[in-house]
């Protein structure tokens, strides 16, 4: 068991080091984005919502086709991938890179690797469920996809995408400030109260 844990830890360290090397040119930008997403200042959440709202208003106004939208998005990614490593050191200054920043950059890369591992793990669990319990897999997939299709039919595509993007960008800050845990705790308490009331009525 210990040997398996050591192997997993070593593999995680190797993957993190590899990702750090790949994203080295993005270091300063990632640290700045990390500060914004974790709401280190009180005005960061409204700024996130403002920028996302502005981008989606532009998309709504221009009303591009799917092909044009995807092409522009990929073109923007290509430009960022080319320009950021060149411009970031000039804007932020490479000589300002401290041990603390390097440690935070390492933590960010480690978290990204762990998130990727979780996603792959869930994907593998889905296929394991398909092999071991095909009926449950079939019912789960049909119900889930039908629910998603119904939501997609009720809500406009752009509005739904806006809500998803905004939620994902606000999620790290909500998690960092304990807001998610707070509301989960409140929901659990309310559910426990309802269950206790139901038990009393049954008695």
C-alpha positions in Angstrom: 0.0 0.0 0.0 2.8 2.4 1.0 4.6 1.5 -2.2 1.5 2.4 -4.3 1.1 5.7 -2.4 4.8 6.5 -3.1 4.4 5.7 -6.8 1.3 7.9 -7.0 3.0 10.7 -5.2 6.1 10.5 -7.5 3.9 10.4 -10.6 2.0 13.5 -9.3 5.2 15.3 -8.8 6.5 14.3 -12.2 3.3 15.5 -13.9 3.3 18.7 -11.9 7.0 19.4 -12.9 6.1 18.7 -16.6 3.2 21.1 -16.5 5.2 23.8 -14.7 7.8 23.5 -17.5 5.1 23.8 -20.2 3.4 26.8 -18.5 6.6 28.6 -17.5 5.9 31.5 -19.9 2.4 31.9 -18.4 3.6 32.1 -14.8 3.0 35.8 -14.1 -0.4 35.7 -15.9 -1.5 32.6 -14.0 -0.5 34.1 -10.6 -2.5 37.3 -11.5 -5.5 35.2 -12.6 -5.2 33.1 -9.4 -5.4 36.3 -7.3 -8.5 37.5 -9.2 -10.3 34.1 -9.1 -9.7 33.7 -5.3 -11.0 37.3 -4.7 -8.0 38.7 -2.9 -9.6 42.1 -3.2 -13.3 43.0 -2.6 -13.8 44.4 -6.1 -12.6 41.3 -8.0 -16.1 39.4 -8.0 -17.9 42.4 -9.6 -15.0 42.8 -12.1 -15.2 39.2 -13.1 -19.0 39.5 -13.7 -18.5 42.8 -15.5 -15.9 41.4 -17.9 -17.9 38.2 -18.6 -21.1 40.2 -19.1 -19.3 42.6 -21.5 -17.9 39.7 -23.6 -21.3 38.0 -23.8 -23.0 41.3 -24.7 -20.5 41.7 -27.6 -21.2 38.1 -28.7 -25.0 38.8 -28.5 -24.6 42.0 -30.5 -22.4 40.5 -33.2 -24.4 37.3 -33.3 -21.7 35.2 -35.0 -22.4 31.8 -36.5 -21.1 28.7 -34.6 -18.3 28.3 -37.1 -17.3 31.9 -36.9 -17.5 31.9 -33.1 -15.3 28.8 -32.7 -12.8 30.1 -35.3 -12.5 33.4 -33.4 -12.1 31.7 -30.1 -9.4 29.4 -31.4 -7.7 32.3 -33.1 -7.7 34.2 -29.8 -6.2 31.2 -28.0 -3.4 30.9 -30.7 -2.6 34.7 -30.3 -2.5 34.4 -26.5 -0.3 31.3 -26.7 2.1 33.2 -29.0 2.1 36.7 -27.4 1.7 36.0 -23.6 5.2 34.3 -23.1 6.8 37.2 -25.1 4.9 40.1 -23.4 4.5 38.8 -19.8 8.1 39.2 -18.7 8.2 42.7 -20.1 5.0 43.7 -18.4 5.5 42.0 -15.0 9.3 41.9 -14.9 11.1 38.6 -14.6 13.4 39.9 -11.9 10.4 40.2 -9.5 9.8 36.4 -9.5 10.1 35.4 -5.8 10.3 32.1 -3.9 6.8 32.7 -2.7 5.5 33.2 -6.2 7.3 30.1 -7.4 5.7 28.1 -4.6 2.2 29.4 -5.5 2.8 28.6 -9.1 3.8 25.1 -8.1 0.6 24.8 -6.1 -1.5 26.0 -9.0 0.1 23.5 -11.4 -0.4 20.7 -8.8 -4.1 21.6 -8.4 -4.5 21.6 -12.2 -2.9 18.1 -12.4 -5.2 16.9 -9.6 -8.3 18.3 -11.3 -7.3 16.6 -14.5 -6.8 13.3 -12.6 -10.2 13.6 -11.0 -11.8 14.2 -14.4 -10.1 11.1 -15.9 -11.1 9.2 -12.8 -14.8 10.1 -13.2 -14.6 9.1 -16.9 -13.1 5.7 -16.0 -15.8 5.2 -13.3 -18.4 5.8 -16.0 -17.0 3.1 -18.2 -16.6 0.8 -15.2 -20.3 1.3 -14.4 -21.1 0.5 -18.1 -19.3 -2.8 -17.8 -20.4 -3.8 -14.4 -24.0 -2.4 -14.3 -25.1 -1.7 -17.9 -28.8 -1.2 -16.9 -28.0 1.4 -14.3 -25.5 3.1 -16.7 -28.2 3.2 -19.4 -30.9 4.6 -17.1 -28.5 7.2 -15.5 -27.3 8.4 -18.9 -30.8 8.6 -20.4 -32.2 10.5 -17.4 -29.2 12.9 -17.2 -29.1 13.7 -20.9 -32.9 14.1 -21.0 -32.7 16.6 -18.1 -29.9 18.5 -19.8 -31.8 18.5 -23.1 -34.9 19.9 -21.3 -32.9 22.7 -19.6 -31.3 23.5 -23.0 -34.7 23.7 -24.6 -36.1 26.0 -21.8 -33.1 28.4 -21.6 -31.5 30.3 -24.4 -28.1 28.9 -25.5 -26.2 32.2 -24.9 -27.8 32.8 -21.5 -27.1 29.2 -20.4 -23.4 29.5 -21.5 -23.1 32.9 -19.7 -24.5 31.4 -16.5 -22.1 28.3 -16.8 -19.0 30.5 -17.5 -19.9 33.0 -14.7 -20.5 30.2 -12.2 -17.2 28.4 -13.1 -15.2 31.7 -12.8 -16.8 32.5 -9.4 -16.4 29.0 -8.1 -12.8 29.3 -6.9 -13.6 32.5 -4.9 -16.7 31.0 -3.4 -14.7 27.9 -2.4 -11.8 30.0 -1.0 -14.1 32.2 1.2 -16.1 29.2 2.5 -19.4 30.3 1.0 -20.1 27.0 -0.7 -19.5 25.0 2.5 -21.6 27.5 4.5 -24.6 27.0 2.2 -24.1 23.2 2.0 -24.1 23.1 5.8 -27.3 25.2 5.9 -28.9 22.8 3.3 -27.9 19.8 5.4 -29.4 21.3 8.5 -32.7 22.0 6.8 -32.8 18.5 5.4 -32.1 17.0 8.8 -34.9 19.1 10.3 -37.4 17.9 7.7 -36.3 14.3 8.3 -36.8 14.7 12.0 -40.2 16.3 11.6 -41.2 13.4 9.3 -40.0 10.8 11.8 -42.0 12.5 14.6 -45.1 12.5 12.4 -44.6 8.8 11.6 -44.4 8.1 15.4 
